[in-house]
Amino acid sequence: MTNTNRLTLLDGGTGRELQRMGAPFRQPEWSALSLIEAPSAVQDVHHRYLNAGADVVTANSYAVTPFHIGAERFASDGLVLADRAGRIGRAAIDSFGRGRLAGSLPPVLGSYRPDLFSETAAAPILDRLIEGLAPHVDVWLGETLSSIPEARLVAGRLTGRTAPLWLSFTLMDDALEYRGRLRSGEAVADAAHAAFELGAEALLFNCSQPEVMAEAVSEARAALGAANLQVGVYANAFPPQPKHAVANDGLHPIREDLTPRTYLHFASQWVERGASIVGGCCGVGPEHIAALAEARDTLAHAVR
């Protein structure tokens, strides 16, 4: 088991921070709209998270998919936009003087929808994202993965790439339905074993409610045993998403109860259970990351 006594802080959500700033933001383009129309706003978001204390910021490539920007635009501009997302992230880090850039590789056929997954359809989309991001990133982040086959495809398309791989799964996030399951119904323990077999450097859980994350960390750590794999969490601020959610269907409300102090309380539980990487997803902003950074020393003492 990794035991560095060092807590790595991720950034928070990009799309909702762009919206809060008044930058271009809407469905279906989501965070890709600012990448297209106002790239400087994307760099401003990265700076906000770096200023808040994040060690890792994520390239704004999550919505650079046909699902969000349309098949025709992706065919003509997908590679350029992926490269732009990487360049902006790298420029933010270089100007700040520290940090690492994660290359976001999303579920390219729709978030929360393992039933929509097709290896044949997803592979060429991932390949284009990887090609655009590759010159810029320090770590590959396959994120919001609803199933193990999605993770296997991400790892497979990265064969031969030297940057480390982090795999992040999204969970059934209603505490009454959770039962240690991904949105596909597969077990967290099986996802942990798969991440290890695929050579990932870290196993994370993201874009689910904070309430289910501590148990997922415990289950993952138990499944991994002494395996040299970091575990991390970056939860969202959405209400629970139903099993049959329609991907990209409007804007979810943001929980008002999930204050920076409340989020820090949840993060303390994750670290106590064995997480050494912590950040935020949709609706979790720079103020939440700043609260984590302020408590970093205290949290680091709990890192296993």
BALOBA-1460 file (C-alpha; in Angstrom, 3 decimals):
// residues 304
<rec num="1" residu="m" x="0.000" y="0.000" z="0.000"/>
<rec num="2" residu="t" x="1.244" y="3.488" z="-0.841"/>
<rec num="3" residu="n" x="2.159" y="5.379" z="2.329"/>
<rec num="4" residu="t" x="3.632" y="8.741" z="1.454"/>
<rec num="5" residu="n" x="1.932" y="10.698" z="4.228"/>
<rec num="6" residu="r" x="1.276" y="13.255" z="1.511"/>
<rec num="7" residu="l" x="-2.217" y="14.369" z="0.564"/>
<rec num="8" residu="t" x="-2.654" y="15.302" z="-3.093"/>
<rec num="9" residu="l" x="-5.318" y="17.931" z="-3.743"/>
<rec num="10" residu="l" x="-7.238" y="17.942" z="-7.002"/>
<rec num="11" residu="d" x="-9.201" y="20.863" z="-8.393"/>
<rec num="12" residu="g" x="-12.998" y="21.069" z="-8.379"/>
<rec num="13" residu="g" x="-15.649" y="21.245" z="-11.072"/>
<rec num="14" residu="t" x="-14.916" y="23.304" z="-14.177"/>
<rec num="15" residu="g" x="-18.312" y="23.653" z="-15.856"/>
<rec num="16" residu="r" x="-20.206" y="25.080" z="-12.911"/>
<rec num="17" residu="e" x="-17.328" y="27.396" z="-12.043"/>
<rec num="18" residu="l" x="-17.447" y="28.746" z="-15.611"/>
<rec num="19" residu="q" x="-21.182" y="29.243" z="-15.203"/>
<rec num="20" residu="r" x="-20.701" y="31.020" z="-11.882"/>
<rec num="21" residu="m" x="-18.127" y="33.334" z="-13.495"/>
<rec num="22" residu="g" x="-20.583" y="34.268" z="-16.234"/>
<rec num="23" residu="a" x="-18.517" y="32.545" z="-18.945"/>
<rec num="24" residu="p" x="-20.274" y="30.849" z="-21.877"/>
<rec num="25" residu="f" x="-21.971" y="27.746" z="-20.516"/>
<rec num="26" residu="r" x="-25.066" y="25.784" z="-21.494"/>
<rec num="27" residu="q" x="-26.274" y="22.366" z="-22.464"/>
<rec num="28" residu="p" x="-25.463" y="20.448" z="-24.552"/>
<rec num="29" residu="e" x="-21.950" y="21.911" z="-24.946"/>
<rec num="30" residu="w" x="-21.395" y="22.191" z="-21.172"/>
<rec num="31" residu="s" x="-17.823" y="23.285" z="-20.360"/>
<rec num="32" residu="a" x="-16.724" y="22.912" z="-23.998"/>
<rec num="33" residu="l" x="-18.614" y="26.096" z="-24.909"/>
<rec num="34" residu="s" x="-16.097" y="28.298" z="-23.085"/>
<rec num="35" residu="l" x="-13.261" y="26.291" z="-24.615"/>
<rec num="36" residu="i" x="-14.694" y="27.247" z="-28.007"/>
<rec num="37" residu="e" x="-15.818" y="30.812" z="-27.334"/>
<rec num="38" residu="a" x="-13.817" y="32.086" z="-24.335"/>
<rec num="39" residu="p" x="-10.613" y="30.093" z="-23.749"/>
<rec num="40" residu="s" x="-9.266" y="32.720" z="-21.355"/>
<rec num="41" residu="a" x="-12.136" y="31.928" z="-18.974"/>
<rec num="42" residu="v" x="-10.988" y="28.306" z="-18.840"/>
<rec num="43" residu="q" x="-7.494" y="29.425" z="-17.883"/>
<rec num="44" residu="d" x="-9.017" y="31.672" z="-15.197"/>
<rec num="45" residu="v" x="-10.750" y="28.623" z="-13.692"/>
<rec num="46" residu="h" x="-7.468" y="26.722" z="-13.574"/>
<rec num="47" residu="h" x="-5.840" y="29.712" z="-11.856"/>
<rec num="48" residu="r" x="-8.628" y="29.843" z="-9.285"/>
<rec num="49" residu="y" x="-8.018" y="26.246" z="-8.309"/>
<rec num="50" residu="l" x="-4.249" y="26.611" z="-8.246"/>
<rec num="51" residu="n" x="-4.616" y="29.682" z="-6.051"/>
<rec num="52" residu="a" x="-6.921" y="27.678" z="-3.783"/>
<rec num="53" residu="g" x="-4.156" y="25.101" z="-3.257"/>
<rec num="54" residu="a" x="-4.797" y="22.386" z="-5.854"/>
<rec num="55" residu="d" x="-1.793" y="20.258" z="-6.787"/>
<rec num="56" residu="v" x="-3.496" y="18.860" z="-9.906"/>
<rec num="57" residu="v" x="-5.779" y="20.637" z="-12.357"/>
<rec num="58" residu="t" x="-7.729" y="18.812" z="-15.020"/>
<rec num="59" residu="a" x="-7.708" y="19.795" z="-18.680"/>
<rec num="60" residu="n" x="-11.128" y="20.983" z="-19.836"/>
<rec num="61" residu="s" x="-11.636" y="18.128" z="-22.287"/>
<rec num="62" residu="y" x="-14.541" y="16.355" z="-20.552"/>
<rec num="63" residu="a" x="-17.177" y="17.735" z="-22.928"/>
<rec num="64" residu="v" x="-15.068" y="17.573" z="-26.086"/>
<rec num="65" residu="t" x="-17.124" y="14.674" z="-27.421"/>
<rec num="66" residu="p" x="-19.760" y="14.261" z="-30.146"/>
<rec num="67" residu="f" x="-22.294" y="13.772" z="-27.362"/>
<rec num="68" residu="h" x="-21.764" y="17.375" z="-26.228"/>
<rec num="69" residu="i" x="-20.530" y="19.368" z="-29.226"/>
<rec num="70" residu="g" x="-22.110" y="17.331" z="-32.017"/>
<rec num="71" residu="a" x="-20.659" y="14.769" z="-34.383"/>
<rec num="72" residu="e" x="-19.929" y="17.239" z="-37.174"/>
<rec num="73" residu="r" x="-18.072" y="19.687" z="-34.947"/>
<rec num="74" residu="f" x="-16.167" y="16.894" z="-33.259"/>
<rec num="75" residu="a" x="-15.080" y="15.533" z="-36.646"/>
<rec num="76" residu="s" x="-13.783" y="18.927" z="-37.735"/>
<rec num="77" residu="d" x="-12.600" y="20.452" z="-34.458"/>
<rec num="78" residu="g" x="-12.279" y="17.683" z="-31.855"/>
<rec num="79" residu="l" x="-8.517" y="17.322" z="-32.150"/>
<rec num="80" residu="v" x="-7.980" y="21.095" z="-32.099"/>
<rec num="81" residu="l" x="-10.178" y="21.509" z="-29.023"/>
<rec num="82" residu="a" x="-8.492" y="18.664" z="-27.150"/>
<rec num="83" residu="d" x="-5.115" y="20.235" z="-27.916"/>
<rec num="84" residu="r" x="-6.460" y="23.624" z="-26.803"/>
<rec num="85" residu="a" x="-7.681" y="22.188" z="-23.516"/>
<rec num="86" residu="g" x="-4.238" y="20.723" z="-22.893"/>
<rec num="87" residu="r" x="-2.408" y="23.899" z="-23.888"/>
<rec num="88" residu="i" x="-4.566" y="26.065" z="-21.621"/>
<rec num="89" residu="g" x="-4.037" y="23.763" z="-18.666"/>
<rec num="90" residu="r" x="-0.313" y="23.601" z="-19.241"/>
<rec num="91" residu="a" x="-0.071" y="27.379" z="-19.605"/>
<rec num="92" residu="a" x="-1.926" y="27.866" z="-16.315"/>
<rec num="93" residu="i" x="0.464" y="25.541" z="-14.500"/>
<rec num="94" residu="d" x="3.537" y="27.072" z="-16.108"/>
<rec num="95" residu="s" x="2.433" y="30.590" z="-15.212"/>
<rec num="96" residu="f" x="1.696" y="29.547" z="-11.644"/>
<rec num="97" residu="g" x="5.007" y="27.745" z="-11.256"/>
<rec num="98" residu="r" x="3.724" y="24.472" z="-9.832"/>
<rec num="99" residu="g" x="1.144" y="21.738" z="-10.298"/>
<rec num="100" residu="r" x="0.380" y="18.825" z="-12.579"/>
<rec num="101" residu="l" x="-2.074" y="18.568" z="-15.444"/>
<rec num="102" residu="a" x="-4.504" y="15.656" z="-15.705"/>
<rec num="103" residu="g" x="-5.869" y="14.813" z="-19.123"/>
<rec num="104" residu="s" x="-9.587" y="14.139" z="-18.775"/>
<rec num="105" residu="l" x="-10.828" y="11.093" z="-20.683"/>
<rec num="106" residu="p" x="-14.587" y="10.996" z="-20.040"/>
<rec num="107" residu="p" x="-17.287" y="8.425" z="-20.795"/>
<rec num="108" residu="v" x="-17.490" y="9.645" z="-24.386"/>
<rec num="109" residu="l" x="-20.946" y="8.229" z="-25.113"/>
<rec num="110" residu="g" x="-22.685" y="9.712" z="-22.078"/>
<rec num="111" residu="s" x="-22.168" y="10.170" z="-18.349"/>
<rec num="112" residu="y" x="-23.876" y="7.800" z="-15.877"/>
<rec num="113" residu="r" x="-24.958" y="5.541" z="-18.750"/>
<rec num="114" residu="p" x="-23.105" y="2.237" z="-18.885"/>
<rec num="115" residu="d" x="-25.930" y="0.939" z="-21.078"/>
<rec num="116" residu="l" x="-24.824" y="3.309" z="-23.858"/>
<rec num="117" residu="f" x="-21.237" y="2.062" z="-23.876"/>
<rec num="118" residu="s" x="-19.874" y="0.563" z="-27.082"/>
<rec num="119" residu="e" x="-16.181" y="-0.142" z="-27.443"/>
<rec num="120" residu="t" x="-16.411" y="0.198" z="-31.218"/>
<rec num="121" residu="a" x="-18.050" y="3.614" z="-31.024"/>
<rec num="122" residu="a" x="-16.014" y="4.953" z="-28.106"/>
<rec num="123" residu="a" x="-12.502" y="3.966" z="-29.213"/>
<rec num="124" residu="p" x="-12.005" y="6.460" z="-32.077"/>
<rec num="125" residu="i" x="-13.350" y="9.311" z="-29.936"/>
<rec num="126" residu="l" x="-10.920" y="8.484" z="-27.149"/>
<rec num="127" residu="d" x="-8.084" y="8.217" z="-29.648"/>
<rec num="128" residu="r" x="-8.693" y="11.770" z="-30.824"/>
<rec num="129" residu="l" x="-8.795" y="13.142" z="-27.281"/>
<rec num="130" residu="i" x="-5.601" y="11.301" z="-26.408"/>
<rec num="131" residu="e" x="-3.817" y="12.597" z="-29.505"/>
<rec num="132" residu="g" x="-4.724" y="16.198" z="-28.687"/>
<rec num="133" residu="l" x="-3.935" y="16.030" z="-24.990"/>
<rec num="134" residu="a" x="-0.789" y="13.879" z="-25.109"/>
<rec num="135" residu="p" x="1.823" y="16.643" z="-25.554"/>
<rec num="136" residu="h" x="0.575" y="18.498" z="-22.493"/>
<rec num="137" residu="v" x="-0.505" y="16.169" z="-19.695"/>
<rec num="138" residu="d" x="1.344" y="14.748" z="-16.699"/>
<rec num="139" residu="v" x="-1.239" y="12.105" z="-15.852"/>
<rec num="140" residu="w" x="-4.147" y="10.486" z="-17.699"/>
<rec num="141" residu="l" x="-7.480" y="10.613" z="-15.880"/>
<rec num="142" residu="g" x="-10.181" y="8.243" z="-17.068"/>
<rec num="143" residu="e" x="-13.047" y="9.727" z="-15.104"/>
<rec num="144" residu="t" x="-16.748" y="9.278" z="-14.332"/>
<rec num="145" residu="l" x="-16.465" y="5.710" z="-15.605"/>
<rec num="146" residu="s" x="-19.667" y="3.786" z="-14.920"/>
<rec num="147" residu="s" x="-18.322" y="0.321" z="-15.680"/>
<rec num="148" residu="i" x="-15.174" y="-1.762" z="-15.758"/>
<rec num="149" residu="p" x="-15.328" y="-2.221" z="-19.574"/>
<rec num="150" residu="e" x="-15.119" y="1.572" z="-19.919"/>
<rec num="151" residu="a" x="-11.975" y="1.544" z="-17.791"/>
<rec num="152" residu="r" x="-10.459" y="-1.306" z="-19.791"/>
<rec num="153" residu="l" x="-10.997" y="0.610" z="-23.008"/>
<rec num="154" residu="v" x="-9.335" y="3.758" z="-21.635"/>
<rec num="155" residu="a" x="-6.326" y="1.766" z="-20.462"/>
<rec num="156" residu="g" x="-6.120" y="-0.072" z="-23.761"/>
<rec num="157" residu="r" x="-6.141" y="3.104" z="-25.860"/>
<rec num="158" residu="l" x="-3.272" y="4.447" z="-23.741"/>
<rec num="159" residu="t" x="-0.973" y="1.512" z="-24.416"/>
<rec num="160" residu="g" x="2.522" y="2.850" z="-25.008"/>
<rec num="161" residu="r" x="1.843" y="6.215" z="-23.356"/>
<rec num="162" residu="t" x="4.280" y="6.979" z="-20.560"/>
<rec num="163" residu="a" x="2.228" y="9.280" z="-18.304"/>
<rec num="164" residu="p" x="0.664" y="7.470" z="-15.330"/>
<rec num="165" residu="l" x="-2.958" y="6.358" z="-15.471"/>
<rec num="166" residu="w" x="-5.615" y="7.216" z="-12.901"/>
<rec num="167" residu="l" x="-8.994" y="5.499" z="-13.190"/>
<rec num="168" residu="s" x="-12.014" y="7.080" z="-11.535"/>
<rec num="169" residu="f" x="-15.416" y="5.415" z="-11.242"/>
<rec num="170" residu="t" x="-18.835" y="6.896" z="-10.535"/>
<rec num="171" residu="l" x="-21.049" y="5.083" z="-8.052"/>
<rec num="172" residu="m" x="-24.702" y="4.464" z="-7.370"/>
<rec num="173" residu="d" x="-25.030" y="7.542" z="-5.234"/>
<rec num="174" residu="d" x="-28.281" y="7.110" z="-3.385"/>
<rec num="175" residu="a" x="-27.083" y="5.871" z="0.014"/>
<rec num="176" residu="l" x="-30.041" y="3.482" z="0.173"/>
<rec num="177" residu="e" x="-29.118" y="1.886" z="-3.165"/>
<rec num="178" residu="y" x="-25.329" y="2.087" z="-3.021"/>
<rec num="179" residu="r" x="-24.383" y="-1.385" z="-1.713"/>
<rec num="180" residu="g" x="-20.818" y="-1.084" z="-2.970"/>
<rec num="181" residu="r" x="-21.734" y="-0.787" z="-6.636"/>
<rec num="182" residu="l" x="-20.736" y="1.191" z="-9.697"/>
<rec num="183" residu="r" x="-23.558" y="2.593" z="-11.792"/>
<rec num="184" residu="s" x="-23.262" y="-0.552" z="-13.913"/>
<rec num="185" residu="g" x="-24.023" y="-2.694" z="-10.869"/>
<rec num="186" residu="e" x="-20.460" y="-4.060" z="-10.774"/>
<rec num="187" residu="a" x="-18.818" y="-4.242" z="-7.358"/>
<rec num="188" residu="v" x="-16.346" y="-1.626" z="-6.138"/>
<rec num="189" residu="a" x="-14.008" y="-4.456" z="-5.150"/>
<rec num="190" residu="d" x="-14.008" y="-5.731" z="-8.734"/>
<rec num="191" residu="a" x="-13.264" y="-2.224" z="-10.011"/>
<rec num="192" residu="a" x="-10.327" y="-2.035" z="-7.599"/>
<rec num="193" residu="h" x="-8.933" y="-5.335" z="-8.840"/>
<rec num="194" residu="a" x="-9.376" y="-4.195" z="-12.443"/>
<rec num="195" residu="a" x="-7.571" y="-0.895" z="-11.816"/>
<rec num="196" residu="f" x="-4.624" y="-2.790" z="-10.361"/>
<rec num="197" residu="e" x="-4.562" y="-5.293" z="-13.235"/>
<rec num="198" residu="l" x="-4.660" y="-2.444" z="-15.758"/>
<rec num="199" residu="g" x="-1.575" y="-0.855" z="-14.241"/>
<rec num="200" residu="a" x="-3.244" y="2.251" z="-12.850"/>
<rec num="201" residu="e" x="-1.292" y="4.396" z="-10.428"/>
<rec num="202" residu="a" x="-4.469" y="5.477" z="-8.637"/>
<rec num="203" residu="l" x="-8.070" y="4.355" z="-8.210"/>
<rec num="204" residu="l" x="-10.566" y="7.138" z="-7.580"/>
<rec num="205" residu="f" x="-14.301" y="7.676" z="-7.174"/>
<rec num="206" residu="n" x="-15.968" y="10.791" z="-8.545"/>
<rec num="207" residu="c" x="-19.195" y="12.494" z="-9.593"/>
<rec num="208" residu="s" x="-21.288" y="10.793" z="-6.915"/>
<rec num="209" residu="q" x="-22.606" y="12.043" z="-3.605"/>
<rec num="210" residu="p" x="-20.139" y="12.559" z="-0.750"/>
<rec num="211" residu="e" x="-22.253" y="10.328" z="1.463"/>
<rec num="212" residu="v" x="-21.312" y="7.103" z="-0.356"/>
<rec num="213" residu="m" x="-17.612" y="7.755" z="-0.833"/>
<rec num="214" residu="a" x="-16.197" y="6.684" z="2.550"/>
<rec num="215" residu="e" x="-17.612" y="3.192" z="2.222"/>
<rec num="216" residu="a" x="-16.258" y="2.937" z="-1.332"/>
<rec num="217" residu="v" x="-12.775" y="3.869" z="-0.107"/>
<rec num="218" residu="s" x="-12.966" y="1.211" z="2.618"/>
<rec num="219" residu="e" x="-14.085" y="-1.436" z="0.143"/>
<rec num="220" residu="a" x="-11.385" y="-0.489" z="-2.324"/>
<rec num="221" residu="r" x="-8.631" y="-0.526" z="0.293"/>
<rec num="222" residu="a" x="-9.804" y="-3.914" z="1.557"/>
<rec num="223" residu="a" x="-9.818" y="-5.313" z="-1.977"/>
<rec num="224" residu="l" x="-6.383" y="-3.896" z="-2.807"/>
<rec num="225" residu="g" x="-4.688" y="-5.100" z="0.368"/>
<rec num="226" residu="a" x="-1.003" y="-4.276" z="0.163"/>
<rec num="227" residu="a" x="-1.163" y="-3.376" z="-3.540"/>
<rec num="228" residu="n" x="0.792" y="-0.224" z="-4.369"/>
<rec num="229" residu="l" x="-2.183" y="1.794" z="-5.592"/>
<rec num="230" residu="q" x="-3.361" y="5.178" z="-4.319"/>
<rec num="231" residu="v" x="-7.060" y="5.754" z="-3.651"/>
<rec num="232" residu="g" x="-8.841" y="9.071" z="-4.090"/>
<rec num="233" residu="v" x="-12.197" y="10.814" z="-4.065"/>
<rec num="234" residu="y" x="-13.717" y="13.850" z="-5.737"/>
<rec num="235" residu="a" x="-17.446" y="13.994" z="-5.071"/>
<rec num="236" residu="n" x="-20.057" y="16.213" z="-6.705"/>
<rec num="237" residu="a" x="-22.614" y="18.584" z="-5.227"/>
<rec num="238" residu="f" x="-25.623" y="17.167" z="-7.089"/>
<rec num="239" residu="p" x="-28.622" y="15.471" z="-5.504"/>
<rec num="240" residu="p" x="-28.615" y="11.682" z="-6.043"/>
<rec num="241" residu="q" x="-28.851" y="10.765" z="-9.721"/>
<rec num="242" residu="p" x="-31.371" y="8.030" z="-10.595"/>
<rec num="243" residu="k" x="-30.347" y="4.741" z="-12.171"/>
<rec num="244" residu="h" x="-32.001" y="5.661" z="-15.452"/>
<rec num="245" residu="a" x="-30.861" y="9.283" z="-15.612"/>
<rec num="246" residu="v" x="-30.898" y="10.782" z="-19.086"/>
<rec num="247" residu="a" x="-27.385" y="11.997" z="-19.776"/>
<rec num="248" residu="n" x="-27.038" y="15.705" z="-20.597"/>
<rec num="249" residu="d" x="-30.688" y="16.335" z="-19.693"/>
<rec num="250" residu="g" x="-30.699" y="19.892" z="-18.339"/>
<rec num="251" residu="l" x="-28.689" y="21.353" z="-15.448"/>
<rec num="252" residu="h" x="-28.828" y="19.590" z="-12.098"/>
<rec num="253" residu="p" x="-29.369" y="21.759" z="-9.019"/>
<rec num="254" residu="i" x="-26.453" y="22.303" z="-6.640"/>
<rec num="255" residu="r" x="-26.859" y="21.335" z="-2.988"/>
<rec num="256" residu="e" x="-26.870" y="24.356" z="-0.703"/>
<rec num="257" residu="d" x="-25.930" y="22.257" z="2.330"/>
<rec num="258" residu="l" x="-22.556" y="21.220" z="0.901"/>
<rec num="259" residu="t" x="-20.522" y="24.120" z="2.261"/>
<rec num="260" residu="p" x="-16.713" y="24.095" z="2.325"/>
<rec num="261" residu="r" x="-16.856" y="23.132" z="6.006"/>
<rec num="262" residu="t" x="-19.273" y="20.272" z="5.312"/>
<rec num="263" residu="y" x="-17.196" y="19.061" z="2.392"/>
<rec num="264" residu="l" x="-14.080" y="19.104" z="4.567"/>
<rec num="265" residu="h" x="-15.913" y="16.923" z="7.090"/>
<rec num="266" residu="f" x="-16.628" y="14.355" z="4.379"/>
<rec num="267" residu="a" x="-13.060" y="14.548" z="3.084"/>
<rec num="268" residu="s" x="-11.747" y="13.818" z="6.572"/>
<rec num="269" residu="q" x="-13.728" y="10.579" z="6.536"/>
<rec num="270" residu="w" x="-12.316" y="9.593" z="3.146"/>
<rec num="271" residu="v" x="-8.743" y="10.201" z="4.268"/>
<rec num="272" residu="e" x="-9.311" y="8.281" z="7.503"/>
<rec num="273" residu="r" x="-10.505" y="5.337" z="5.406"/>
<rec num="274" residu="g" x="-7.393" y="5.401" z="3.235"/>
<rec num="275" residu="a" x="-7.715" y="8.101" z="0.546"/>
<rec num="276" residu="s" x="-4.564" y="10.054" z="-0.285"/>
<rec num="277" residu="i" x="-6.006" y="12.057" z="-3.218"/>
<rec num="278" residu="v" x="-8.942" y="14.408" z="-2.607"/>
<rec num="279" residu="g" x="-10.695" y="17.049" z="-4.689"/>
<rec num="280" residu="g" x="-14.107" y="17.964" z="-6.037"/>
<rec num="281" residu="c" x="-16.329" y="17.378" z="-9.044"/>
<rec num="282" residu="c" x="-19.420" y="19.207" z="-10.380"/>
<rec num="283" residu="g" x="-20.546" y="22.059" z="-8.127"/>
<rec num="284" residu="v" x="-17.524" y="21.851" z="-5.822"/>
<rec num="285" residu="g" x="-15.631" y="25.111" z="-6.222"/>
<rec num="286" residu="p" x="-12.370" y="26.837" z="-5.307"/>
<rec num="287" residu="e" x="-13.670" y="27.685" z="-1.846"/>
<rec num="288" residu="h" x="-14.092" y="23.974" z="-1.102"/>
<rec num="289" residu="i" x="-10.570" y="23.214" z="-2.326"/>
<rec num="290" residu="a" x="-9.225" y="26.114" z="-0.259"/>
<rec num="291" residu="a" x="-10.812" y="24.578" z="2.848"/>
<rec num="292" residu="l" x="-9.067" y="21.292" z="2.082"/>
<rec num="293" residu="a" x="-5.770" y="23.083" z="1.527"/>
<rec num="294" residu="e" x="-6.065" y="24.953" z="4.804"/>
<rec num="295" residu="a" x="-6.581" y="21.658" z="6.625"/>
<rec num="296" residu="r" x="-3.966" y="19.780" z="4.587"/>
<rec num="297" residu="d" x="-1.523" y="19.210" z="7.442"/>
<rec num="298" residu="t" x="-4.235" y="17.842" z="9.710"/>
<rec num="299" residu="l" x="-5.624" y="15.627" z="6.973"/>
<rec num="300" residu="a" x="-2.153" y="14.390" z="5.987"/>
<rec num="301" residu="h" x="-1.628" y="12.863" z="9.418"/>
<rec num="302" residu="a" x="-4.495" y="10.482" z="8.644"/>
<rec num="303" residu="v" x="-3.094" y="9.365" z="5.275"/>
<rec num="304" residu="r" x="-2.239" y="5.694" z="5.516"/>
